[in-house]
């Protein structure tokens, strides 16, 4: 998508190194124009003539400037409108509060009653100053606790990875030693081959992974003294699943047990199994049982 600076009209096709920055009012300027216009800490925005600071410019994240502006306004509004659902008496009151937030963001992002909307925001900020500061402090504590939890999880994963690597190294060394011992034993020993195989089997058993207990879980309380923040909401898992075998009517004679199929003479009509079928674990009992089920089902039906 072609991007252009609204002041100098330079496009990213003309200058592949073009870098657009966005200011607090949501308008874009390239880095060259910023150096030219903002020779002082503050200057007027070329688009809306609003006084903005040079430090308020940031790299553009979205191609659409309107999306960039809405995201910036949303972040700024949500810093003040930060009440939680538990602070409202009913769910309807909380939904009305959310609707008020969205209406405020829409008006500021689309230029609808900007002065009146901004006045409402200032009035809300002044009336709820203590609650806003309290909610911000709580969010900072939760974010800090979450970062500590993620760091603990990363440390546990690293310890587990190191343990696995050490175990793989140990097994590789034991296998290498076992192969060398067998070669030396075959070359120098007069023991029969069965003893050599027994020695090889013993070394393979020694080289199997050892049972290592899992690392201890991270503590429930972190260094800040606050309870660990769990970002996942609790879920009601309901009653555990109980398997109930399905029962159905064959409408025919009862099926014989697998152990009785040969006793009842059904095996007289079997063909001889091949060596491949026997090696693959195939048995005629289950095949005969399926054939009898197909034959008996529905014999008593009308």
C-alpha positions in Angstrom: 0.0 0.0 0.0 1.3 3.4 -1.0 2.1 5.7 1.9 2.8 9.4 1.6 3.8 12.2 3.9 0.9 14.8 3.9 3.3 17.7 4.1 6.1 17.0 1.6 4.1 14.5 -0.5 7.0 12.0 -0.5 5.9 8.4 -1.1 7.4 5.2 -0.1 7.9 4.4 -3.8 10.0 7.6 -4.2 11.9 6.9 -1.0 11.9 3.3 0.2 13.4 4.4 3.5 10.4 6.7 4.2 9.4 6.4 7.9 6.1 8.0 9.0 5.5 9.1 12.5 2.2 9.7 14.2 1.6 12.5 16.7 -0.9 12.8 19.6 -3.7 14.1 17.4 -3.4 11.2 15.0 -1.8 12.9 12.0 1.3 11.7 10.2 4.6 13.3 9.3 7.8 11.8 7.9 11.0 12.1 10.0 12.4 14.7 7.6 9.4 17.0 8.1 9.5 16.5 11.8 13.1 17.7 11.8 12.1 20.7 9.8 8.9 21.7 11.5 9.8 20.8 15.1 13.0 22.7 15.6 11.6 23.7 18.9 10.0 21.3 21.5 6.5 22.3 20.5 4.9 23.4 17.2 1.6 23.4 15.4 0.4 20.3 13.6 0.4 20.9 9.8 -3.0 19.1 9.5 -5.1 20.5 12.4 -2.9 23.3 13.8 -3.1 21.8 17.2 0.0 22.5 19.4 1.8 19.2 19.9 5.2 18.2 21.3 8.0 16.7 19.3 8.3 13.9 22.0 4.7 12.9 21.3 5.5 11.5 17.9 5.8 7.7 17.7 6.3 5.2 14.9 3.2 4.3 12.9 2.0 0.8 13.5 -1.0 0.6 11.2 -1.3 1.6 7.5 -4.6 3.3 8.1 -4.1 6.6 10.0 -7.7 6.5 11.3 -7.0 3.1 13.0 -3.9 4.6 14.5 -5.8 7.5 15.8 -8.6 5.4 17.3 -6.1 3.1 19.0 -4.3 6.0 20.6 -7.6 7.6 21.8 -8.8 4.2 23.2 -5.6 3.8 25.2 -5.9 7.4 26.5 -9.6 7.0 27.5 -9.2 3.6 29.1 -6.5 5.0 31.4 -9.3 7.0 33.1 -12.4 4.8 32.4 -10.9 1.8 34.2 -13.7 0.5 36.5 -14.3 -3.2 36.8 -17.6 -5.1 36.6 -17.5 -5.9 40.3 -17.7 -2.2 41.1 -21.2 -2.0 39.6 -24.5 -3.1 41.3 -25.9 -4.8 38.2 -24.7 -6.1 34.9 -26.9 -3.6 33.1 -25.0 -0.7 34.8 -21.7 -2.1 33.8 -22.9 -2.5 30.1 -24.1 1.1 30.1 -20.7 2.1 31.4 -19.0 0.2 28.5 -21.4 1.8 26.0 -20.5 5.2 27.3 -16.8 4.4 26.8 -17.3 3.3 23.2 -19.5 6.4 22.5 -16.7 8.6 23.8 -14.0 6.9 21.7 -16.2 7.1 18.6 -16.9 10.8 19.0 -13.3 11.7 19.6 -12.0 9.5 16.8 -14.5 10.7 14.2 -14.8 14.4 15.2 -18.4 14.2 16.5 -19.1 16.8 19.3 -15.4 16.8 20.2 -15.6 19.8 22.7 -18.7 18.4 24.5 -17.2 14.9 24.7 -13.8 16.2 25.9 -15.7 18.2 28.6 -17.5 15.1 29.8 -14.1 13.3 30.0 -12.6 16.1 32.1 -15.7 16.1 34.3 -15.5 12.4 34.8 -11.7 12.5 35.5 -12.3 15.2 38.2 -15.2 13.4 39.9 -13.4 10.0 40.0 -9.8 11.0 40.5 -9.3 8.8 43.6 -10.9 5.8 42.0 -8.8 6.2 38.8 -5.5 6.4 40.8 -6.5 3.3 42.8 -7.4 1.3 39.7 -4.2 2.3 38.0 -2.1 1.2 41.0 -4.0 -2.1 41.1 -3.3 -2.7 37.4 0.4 -1.9 37.9 0.6 -4.4 40.8 -1.2 -7.1 38.7 1.1 -6.5 35.8 4.1 -6.7 38.0 2.9 -9.9 39.6 2.1 -11.4 36.1 5.6 -10.5 34.9 7.1 -12.3 38.0 4.9 -15.3 37.3 6.1 -15.5 33.7 9.7 -15.2 34.8 9.2 -18.1 37.3 7.6 -20.2 34.5 10.5 -19.5 32.2 13.0 -20.5 34.9 11.2 -23.8 35.5 11.1 -24.5 31.8 14.9 -23.8 31.5 15.6 -26.1 34.4 13.6 -28.9 32.8 15.4 -28.4 29.5 18.7 -28.6 31.2 17.7 -31.8 33.0 16.6 -33.4 29.7 19.9 -32.4 28.0 21.9 -33.9 30.9 19.9 -37.1 30.8 20.3 -37.4 27.0 24.1 -36.9 27.4 24.3 -39.5 30.1 22.4 -42.1 28.0 24.6 -41.4 25.0 27.7 -41.9 27.0 26.4 -45.2 28.5 25.4 -46.6 25.1 28.8 -45.7 23.7 30.5 -47.4 26.6 28.3 -50.5 26.3 29.2 -50.9 22.6 32.9 -50.6 23.3 32.6 -53.1 26.2 30.9 -55.6 23.8 33.6 -55.1 21.2 36.4 -55.6 23.8 34.6 -58.7 25.3 34.2 -60.3 21.9 37.8 -59.7 21.0 39.4 -60.9 24.3 36.9 -63.1 26.1 36.3 -66.8 25.6 32.8 -66.5 27.1 30.0 -67.8 24.9 27.8 -65.5 22.8 24.8 -65.8 25.3 27.0 -64.2 28.0 27.9 -61.4 25.7 24.3 -60.7 24.8 23.4 -60.8 28.5 26.1 -58.2 29.2 24.7 -56.0 26.4 21.2 -56.3 27.8 22.4 -55.3 31.2 24.2 -52.2 29.8 21.1 -51.2 27.8 19.0 -51.4 31.0 21.5 -49.1 32.8 21.3 -46.6 29.9 17.5 -46.2 30.2 16.2 -42.9 31.4 15.9 -42.6 35.1 12.8 -41.5 36.8 13.3 -37.9 37.9 10.8 -36.1 39.9 9.2 -33.1 38.4 10.5 -29.7 39.5 8.6 -28.1 42.4 5.8 -25.8 41.4 6.4 -22.1 41.8 5.4 -20.6 45.1 1.9 -19.2 45.4 3.1 -16.0 47.0 5.7 -13.9 45.2 8.3 -11.5 46.7 5.8 -8.6 46.7 3.6 -10.3 49.3 0.6 -10.3 47.0 -1.2 -13.4 45.9 -0.2 -14.8 42.5 -2.3 -13.2 39.7 -4.1 -15.7 37.6 -5.2 -14.2 34.3 -7.4 -17.2 33.4 -11.0 -16.9 34.7 -12.2 -20.0 36.7 -14.5 -22.3 34.8 -17.2 -24.5 36.0 -16.2 -28.0 34.7 -19.5 -29.6 35.8 -19.9 -33.2 36.7 -17.2 -35.7 35.7 -18.0 -37.9 32.7 -19.2 -41.4 33.6 -19.0 -44.1 30.9 -22.2 -46.1 30.4 -21.9 -49.1 28.2 -24.4 -49.1 25.3 -26.9 -51.9 25.3 -29.0 -53.0 22.3 -31.2 -55.9 21.4 -29.9 -58.3 18.8 -33.4 -59.7 18.0 -31.7 -63.1 17.7 -29.9 -65.9 19.6 -27.4 -64.9 22.3 -23.8 -64.6 21.2 -21.3 -67.2 22.5 -18.2 -66.1 24.4 -14.9 -65.9 22.6 -13.5 -68.8 24.7 -16.5 -71.0 23.7 -16.3 -70.5 20.0 -13.8 -73.3 19.4 -15.6 -75.6 21.9 -18.9 -75.2 20.0 -17.3 -76.5 16.8 -17.2 -73.2 14.8 -13.4 -73.7 14.4 -13.9 -76.7 12.1 -14.8 -74.4 9.3 -11.8 -72.0 9.6 -9.2 -71.9 7.0 -5.5 -72.4 7.9 -3.8 -69.1 9.0 -0.7 -68.0 7.1 2.5 -67.2 8.9 2.1 -63.6 8.0 -1.3 -63.4 9.7 -0.1 -65.2 12.8 3.0 -62.9 13.0 0.7 -59.9 12.8 -1.3 -61.0 15.8 -4.4 -62.0 13.8 -6.8 -64.5 15.4 -9.8 -66.2 14.0 -11.8 -65.9 17.2 -12.7 -62.2 16.7 -13.3 -62.7 13.0 -15.7 -65.6 13.7 -17.4 -63.6 16.4 -18.1 -60.8 14.0 -19.5 -63.3 11.4 -21.8 -64.9 14.1 -23.0 -61.4 15.1 -24.0 -60.6 11.6 -25.7 -64.0 11.2 -27.6 -63.9 14.5 -28.8 -60.3 14.4 -32.4 -59.9 13.4 -33.3 -63.6 13.2 -36.2 -63.1 15.6 -37.4 -59.9 13.9 -40.8 -59.8 12.3 
